[in-house]
Amino acid sequence: MKKILTLIISLSLVAVAAGCGTKADGDSKGAAAPVKTKDTITIAWYPNESGAELKDAREELGKAIAAATGKKVEHKTTTDYIIAIEAIASGGADLAYMGPQGYVEANAKNNKVQPLVVPSGESGTLEDAVYYSWLGVRKGDEAAYKNGNGFAIDKIAGKKFSFVSNSSTSGFKVPSAGIVNYFSKQDQYKKLTVDDLLQGGKDKFFSEVLFGGTHQGAAVNLLTGKADVAAFCDTCVANYVEVSSGTANMPGAVYKVKQGAAEPFNTQVGKEFSLISVTPVLNSPLAINTSTVSADDVKKLKDALTSDAVTKNPKIFLPKDSKDAGVFKQKSGKEKFLPVDDAFFGPVRMLSNN
């Protein structure tokens, strides 16, 4: 974990070096007033997890939450990151499965929003509780990014680039900070900022900038040729692609869209992309609004979600060899939900100030 945090913190130092302040944990901006605890618990889902193919996975988690609290559970699927962030911050949702950056933004709006649990790493601990931010190019284009036995991102300048959303950790914050950190060491780009990456054009860093809205959307922007390079994460496309060659989550790995892939990949079956950059990112929390959920229910939820019953539920933690679509997956068989506090996301909060 120390190595991972060091890597993420090193990216966030771009913000510090630029004179950006860091927000103190627990600080709040326009914190929502406490609202009466409701008889229904509403879960907000990012667009990445809102697809029809994940309905069963969402509902199975909802059943565990209903059983733990004795309350009805409603699912609020969304088409935009901001909708989910605003929902949990305002109390329109009680729980939200969201990326680290989205959590930091929701907590900044309302410090009653706190992380409840995160999925562990393959070790079953927080030591390797990460997923991966990718920069991908279409198969056949990767040779332009080769650097000796590895890859370098020098040639992304001037390309058509697709991010996910500017509220996405792995689809914007981490890759944009990494790009600035890398290129600002060169005289030509020494004044480059993250804001310079938001729009493309003749005199811009990228010739064109797209936002896919979801990780799936960013990947499809790449596969359809709308973008030359795209940022998206491994977990959000895992239901649709498989390793074709190379080692998973390593630069040089080639992924292919699976037969039978659901929308939006259903028209891209067989198409391939190569990874030219891979960066670890802290795992995504299931966040809770503690002003809409009682302390008693918070405890019940934490106990239930970290229980063996949930860990061993194959509809919540999809077995490694399963062909079904799921939100959470087993790789080693040790994965489970673990309680976590706000301090865990300190490196992401630093990064968010960039």
C-alpha positions in Angstrom: 0.0 0.0 0.0 2.9 2.4 0.8 4.2 2.1 -2.8 0.7 2.7 -4.2 0.1 5.7 -2.0 3.5 7.1 -2.8 2.7 6.8 -6.5 -0.7 8.6 -6.1 0.8 11.2 -3.8 3.6 11.9 -6.4 0.9 12.8 -8.9 -0.9 15.0 -6.4 2.4 16.9 -5.8 1.7 18.5 -9.2 -1.1 20.4 -7.5 1.1 21.4 -4.5 3.9 22.5 -6.7 1.5 24.7 -8.7 0.5 26.5 -5.4 -2.8 24.7 -4.9 -3.9 24.3 -1.3 -5.2 21.0 0.1 -8.6 20.7 1.7 -8.6 19.6 5.3 -10.4 16.4 6.0 -13.9 16.9 7.2 -14.2 20.4 5.9 -17.6 21.1 4.4 -19.0 23.5 1.8 -22.7 24.0 2.1 -23.2 20.9 4.3 -26.8 19.6 4.1 -28.9 19.9 7.2 -29.8 16.6 8.9 -33.0 15.1 7.5 -35.3 12.6 9.0 -34.2 9.0 8.5 -36.4 7.4 5.9 -38.1 4.1 5.6 -36.5 3.6 2.2 -32.8 3.5 1.5 -31.9 4.8 -1.9 -28.7 3.8 -3.7 -27.2 6.0 -6.4 -25.1 4.3 -9.1 -22.7 5.9 -11.5 -23.5 5.5 -15.2 -20.8 2.8 -15.4 -22.8 0.6 -13.1 -26.3 1.7 -14.3 -26.5 -0.6 -17.4 -29.3 -3.2 -17.7 -26.7 -6.0 -17.7 -25.8 -5.1 -14.1 -29.4 -5.0 -12.8 -29.2 -8.4 -11.0 -25.9 -7.4 -9.3 -27.4 -4.1 -8.1 -30.5 -5.8 -6.8 -28.6 -8.5 -5.0 -26.6 -5.9 -3.1 -29.9 -4.2 -2.4 -31.4 -7.4 -0.9 -28.4 -7.6 1.5 -29.0 -3.9 2.5 -32.8 -4.5 3.0 -32.2 -7.6 5.1 -29.7 -5.7 7.3 -31.9 -2.7 7.9 -35.5 -4.0 7.5 -36.1 -1.2 5.0 -37.1 -1.0 1.4 -34.3 -0.4 -1.1 -34.6 1.7 -4.3 -31.9 2.0 -7.0 -31.2 5.3 -8.6 -29.4 4.7 -11.9 -27.9 7.7 -13.5 -26.6 9.0 -16.9 -24.0 11.4 -15.4 -21.5 11.4 -12.6 -22.7 14.7 -11.3 -26.2 13.3 -10.8 -25.0 10.6 -8.4 -22.6 13.0 -6.6 -25.4 15.6 -6.1 -27.8 12.9 -5.0 -25.7 11.5 -2.2 -24.5 15.0 -1.1 -28.1 16.5 -1.0 -29.7 13.5 0.7 -31.6 12.5 -2.5 -29.7 9.2 -2.1 -28.5 7.5 1.1 -25.8 5.4 -0.4 -23.7 5.7 -3.6 -21.1 3.5 -5.2 -18.7 6.1 -6.5 -15.2 6.6 -7.5 -12.7 8.1 -5.1 -12.8 11.5 -6.8 -16.6 11.5 -6.8 -16.5 10.7 -3.1 -14.1 13.6 -2.4 -16.4 16.0 -4.3 -19.5 14.7 -2.4 -17.8 15.0 0.9 -16.7 18.6 0.1 -20.3 19.5 -0.6 -21.5 17.7 2.6 -19.2 16.3 5.2 -22.0 14.0 6.4 -21.1 11.9 3.4 -18.6 9.4 4.5 -17.1 6.1 3.1 -18.8 3.0 4.5 -16.8 0.2 2.9 -14.5 -0.5 -0.1 -13.8 -3.7 -1.8 -10.4 -5.1 -0.7 -7.6 -6.1 -3.0 -6.7 -9.6 -4.0 -5.0 -10.1 -0.6 -8.3 -9.5 1.2 -6.8 -6.4 2.8 -6.5 -2.7 2.0 -2.8 -3.1 1.1 -3.6 -3.8 -2.5 -7.1 -2.2 -2.7 -6.6 -0.7 -6.1 -7.9 -0.7 -9.6 -6.2 0.6 -12.7 -6.4 3.7 -14.8 -5.5 2.9 -18.4 -4.4 4.9 -21.4 -5.3 2.8 -24.5 -4.8 3.1 -28.2 -6.2 1.0 -31.0 -4.4 -2.3 -31.8 -2.0 -1.5 -34.5 -1.2 2.0 -33.4 0.8 1.0 -30.3 4.2 1.0 -32.1 4.2 4.8 -32.2 4.3 4.8 -28.4 7.1 2.3 -28.0 10.2 3.4 -26.1 12.8 0.7 -26.0 11.3 -2.3 -24.3 8.5 -0.3 -22.9 6.1 2.5 -23.7 6.1 6.3 -23.3 3.3 8.9 -23.7 5.3 11.5 -25.7 3.3 11.0 -28.8 -0.1 11.6 -27.3 0.4 15.4 -27.8 -1.6 16.6 -30.7 -3.9 13.5 -30.7 -7.6 13.2 -30.4 -8.1 12.2 -26.8 -11.1 10.9 -24.8 -11.5 11.2 -21.1 -14.5 9.9 -19.1 -15.8 12.8 -17.0 -14.0 15.5 -15.1 -15.4 13.9 -12.0 -13.8 10.6 -12.7 -10.7 9.6 -10.8 -9.3 7.0 -13.2 -10.9 8.6 -16.3 -9.7 12.1 -15.7 -8.0 13.1 -12.4 -5.2 10.5 -12.4 -4.4 10.5 -16.1 -4.6 14.3 -16.4 -2.3 14.8 -13.5 0.1 12.2 -14.9 0.1 13.9 -18.3 0.9 17.3 -16.7 3.5 15.8 -14.5 5.2 14.1 -17.4 5.1 16.9 -20.0 5.7 19.9 -17.7 9.3 18.7 -17.4 9.8 19.6 -21.0 10.5 23.2 -21.9 7.7 23.3 -24.5 5.1 22.3 -22.0 6.6 23.7 -18.7 3.4 25.8 -18.2 1.0 23.0 -19.0 -1.9 22.7 -16.6 -4.8 20.3 -16.2 -7.2 23.0 -17.5 -5.2 23.0 -20.8 -6.3 19.4 -21.3 -10.0 20.1 -21.1 -10.4 21.4 -24.7 -8.7 20.6 -27.9 -7.8 22.8 -30.8 -5.1 24.1 -33.1 -3.1 25.6 -30.3 -4.1 23.2 -27.6 -2.2 20.2 -26.2 -4.8 17.8 -27.8 -6.2 18.4 -31.3 -9.6 17.3 -29.9 -10.9 16.4 -26.5 -14.0 14.1 -26.0 -15.7 13.0 -22.8 -17.3 9.6 -23.0 -19.6 10.1 -20.0 -18.7 6.6 -18.8 -15.6 4.4 -19.0 -17.4 2.3 -21.5 -18.2 5.4 -23.6 -14.5 6.5 -23.6 -13.4 3.0 -24.7 -16.0 3.0 -27.5 -14.7 6.5 -28.6 -11.3 4.9 -29.0 -12.6 1.7 -30.8 -14.7 3.7 -33.3 -11.9 6.1 -34.2 -13.4 9.2 -32.6 -10.3 9.3 -30.3 -6.7 8.2 -30.9 -6.1 7.7 -27.2 -8.5 7.2 -24.4 -8.4 7.0 -20.6 -10.6 4.5 -18.8 -10.3 1.9 -16.1 -10.0 -1.9 -16.0 -12.9 -2.7 -13.7 -15.5 -0.7 -15.7 -14.8 -2.5 -18.9 -14.0 -5.9 -17.4 -17.5 -7.2 -18.3 -17.0 -6.5 -22.0 -13.4 -7.2 -22.8 -10.8 -10.0 -22.3 -7.0 -10.2 -22.6 -6.0 -11.1 -26.1 -2.2 -11.0 -25.5 0.2 -9.8 -22.9 -0.3 -9.5 -19.2 -3.4 -8.0 -17.7 -3.0 -4.5 -16.4 0.5 -4.1 -17.9 1.6 -1.7 -20.7 1.6 -3.7 -23.9 -1.4 -5.9 -23.0 -3.9 -6.2 -25.8 -7.6 -6.5 -25.0 -10.4 -7.7 -27.3 -14.2 -7.0 -27.0 -15.9 -10.3 -26.1 -18.5 -12.2 -28.1 -21.9 -11.3 -26.8 -20.7 -8.0 -25.1 -23.6 -5.8 -24.0 -24.1 -2.2 -25.2 -22.3 -0.1 -26.0 -19.8 -2.7 -27.0 -22.2 -4.9 -28.9 -21.2 -3.3 -32.2 -17.5 -3.5 -31.4 -17.1 -7.3 -30.9 -13.7 -8.5 -31.8 -12.1 -5.1 -31.9 -8.9 -4.7 -30.0 -6.9 -2.0 -28.1 -3.5 -1.9 -26.5 -2.4 -0.3 -23.2 0.4 2.2 -23.3 0.1 3.4 -19.7 -1.3 1.8 -16.5 -1.6 3.6 -13.1 -3.0 2.2 -9.8 -5.9 4.0 -8.2 -7.5 3.6 -4.8 -10.6 1.4 -4.8 -14.0 3.0 -5.0 -16.1 3.3 -1.8 -19.7 2.7 -1.1 -20.4 6.0 0.5 -23.2 6.8 2.9 -25.0 10.0 3.9 -24.9 9.8 7.7 -27.5 12.6 8.0 -30.2 10.4 6.3 -29.2 7.0 7.7 -29.2 6.5 11.5 -26.1 5.5 13.4 -27.8 2.2 14.2 -28.4 1.4 10.5 -24.9 2.5 9.6 -23.6 -0.1 12.0 -26.0 -2.7 10.7 -24.9 -2.0 7.1 -21.2 -2.1 7.9 -21.6 -5.4 9.8 -23.7 -6.9 7.0 -21.5 -5.8 4.1 -18.4 -7.1 5.8 -20.0 -10.4 6.7 -19.2 -13.9 5.3 -22.7 -14.0 3.9 -22.1 -11.1 1.6 -18.5 -12.0 0.8 -19.5 -15.5 -0.3 -22.6 -14.4 -2.2 -21.7 -15.2 -5.8 -24.2 -12.6 -7.1 -22.4 -9.8 -5.2 -18.8 -11.0 -5.5 -18.8 -12.7 -8.9 -16.6 -15.8 -9.0 -13.5 -15.6 -11.0 -14.6 -18.0 -13.7 -18.2 -16.6 -14.0 -19.4 -15.5 -17.4 -22.0 -13.2 -15.8 -21.8 -9.4 -15.5 -21.1 -8.1 -12.0 -20.0 -5.0 -10.2 -17.6 -6.7 -7.8 -15.5 -9.7 -8.8 -13.3 -12.3 -7.2 -9.8 -12.7 -8.6 -8.1 -14.5 -5.8 -11.1 -15.6 -3.8 -10.1 -13.4 -0.9 -11.8 -10.2 -2.0 -14.4 -8.7 0.4 -15.8 -5.4 1.7 -13.7 -3.7 4.3 -14.6 -0.7 6.5 -12.6 2.4 5.7 -12.6 6.0 6.9 -12.2 9.4 5.2 -8.4 9.5 5.7 -8.0 6.6 3.3 -8.8 9.0 0.5 -6.4 11.7 1.5 -4.1 11.2 -1.5 -7.1 11.6 -3.8 -8.2 14.7 -2.0 -4.8 16.2 -2.7 -5.0 15.2 -6.3 -8.4 16.8 -6.6 -6.9 20.2 -5.9 -4.9 20.1 -9.1 
